[in-house]
Amino acid sequence: MRGGSAPDLAVPRRGELWLVLTPGQPDDPHQPRPALVVSDDVRNRMTDDLIVVPLFSRGRPGPTRVPLPAGAGGLDHESVVFCEEVSTIDRDFLRRGPLGQRLEAPAMDAVVRGIRRALGEVVPEQVM
């Protein structure tokens, strides 16, 4: 790992879930918390930070929140991706991962739509 004090971890890949420390939340009792890597794989290899979206075990549904079933990406229980809380974190904030396989394309597409909505873009639901 370049210039950081984080454990020697694999390079995170887009769609993987990792346990991370969330910056600015030192009193959060749920540290480290699972987060979804949304930054591009090339970016993840070339920089000392990455873009993630945190997961919570509960949360009110909404246009910027994506539910994930237990088992997705290695999750132990159902979770909600809070796309409105997209963050860039230094690799020093990584604790463990990946937790399992990368998320499937439909789940990642839903997360990207949620992030776009959080940025104020009008994004229709995907029709299958």
C-alpha positions in Angstrom: 0.0 0.0 0.0 1.4 3.4 -1.0 2.2 5.8 1.8 -0.5 4.6 4.2 -0.7 2.9 7.5 -3.7 0.7 6.6 -3.2 -3.1 6.6 -1.8 -4.7 3.5 -5.1 -5.3 1.7 -6.1 -6.2 -1.9 -6.9 -3.3 -4.2 -10.6 -2.7 -3.9 -12.7 -3.2 -7.0 -15.9 -1.5 -8.1 -18.9 -3.5 -6.7 -17.1 -5.0 -3.7 -18.2 -4.5 -0.1 -15.5 -3.6 2.4 -15.6 -2.7 6.1 -14.5 0.9 6.4 -14.1 3.6 9.1 -16.4 6.4 8.1 -14.7 9.8 8.4 -16.4 12.4 10.6 -18.3 9.8 12.6 -15.9 8.9 15.4 -18.8 8.3 17.9 -20.6 5.9 15.5 -20.8 2.6 17.5 -21.1 0.7 14.2 -17.5 1.3 13.1 -16.2 -0.1 10.9 -19.3 -0.2 8.7 -19.8 -2.0 5.3 -19.4 0.3 2.3 -19.8 -0.4 -1.4 -16.9 0.6 -3.7 -18.3 2.7 -6.6 -15.2 4.2 -8.0 -13.7 2.7 -11.2 -11.2 -0.1 -11.0 -8.5 1.9 -12.8 -8.9 4.8 -10.4 -8.8 2.4 -7.5 -5.4 1.1 -8.6 -3.9 4.5 -9.4 -4.9 6.6 -6.4 -4.6 6.4 -2.6 -8.4 7.0 -2.1 -11.6 5.5 -3.4 -15.3 6.4 -3.6 -17.7 4.5 -1.5 -21.3 4.5 -0.4 -22.1 3.3 3.2 -24.6 0.5 4.0 -26.9 0.5 7.0 -29.0 -2.4 8.4 -32.1 -0.2 8.4 -33.4 2.8 6.6 -36.5 4.3 5.2 -36.9 3.5 1.5 -36.5 6.3 -1.0 -35.2 7.2 -4.4 -31.6 7.4 -3.2 -31.7 4.2 -1.2 -31.1 0.7 -2.6 -32.0 -2.4 -0.6 -29.7 -5.4 -0.8 -30.7 -8.9 0.3 -28.7 -11.0 2.8 -25.9 -12.8 0.9 -25.3 -10.0 -1.7 -21.7 -9.2 -1.8 -21.1 -11.2 1.4 -23.7 -9.5 3.6 -24.9 -11.3 6.7 -28.2 -9.6 6.7 -30.5 -7.3 4.6 -29.0 -3.9 4.2 -29.7 -0.5 2.6 -27.2 1.4 0.5 -27.5 5.1 1.3 -26.6 6.6 -2.1 -27.0 10.2 -0.8 -23.9 9.6 1.5 -21.4 9.0 -1.3 -17.9 9.7 0.1 -14.2 9.7 -0.9 -12.1 7.9 1.7 -8.4 7.4 2.0 -7.3 3.8 1.9 -6.2 4.1 5.5 -9.9 3.9 6.4 -10.2 0.4 4.9 -10.4 -2.3 7.5 -11.3 -5.6 5.8 -12.5 -6.8 2.4 -13.8 -7.7 0.1 -16.6 -9.3 2.1 -17.7 -11.5 -0.8 -18.3 -11.5 -4.5 -18.9 -8.2 -6.4 -22.5 -7.1 -6.6 -24.4 -8.1 -9.7 -24.9 -5.6 -12.5 -28.6 -4.9 -11.7 -27.7 -3.9 -8.1 -24.8 -1.7 -9.2 -27.0 0.0 -11.8 -29.6 0.7 -9.1 -26.9 2.2 -6.9 -25.6 4.4 -9.7 -29.2 5.6 -10.4 -29.5 6.4 -6.7 -26.3 8.4 -6.7 -27.4 10.3 -9.8 -30.7 11.1 -8.0 -28.8 12.3 -4.9 -27.0 14.8 -7.2 -30.3 16.2 -8.4 -30.6 14.4 -11.7 -34.0 13.2 -12.8 -33.5 9.5 -13.3 -36.4 7.2 -14.2 -36.7 3.7 -12.9 -35.1 1.1 -15.2 -37.8 -0.9 -17.0 -37.0 -4.6 -17.6 
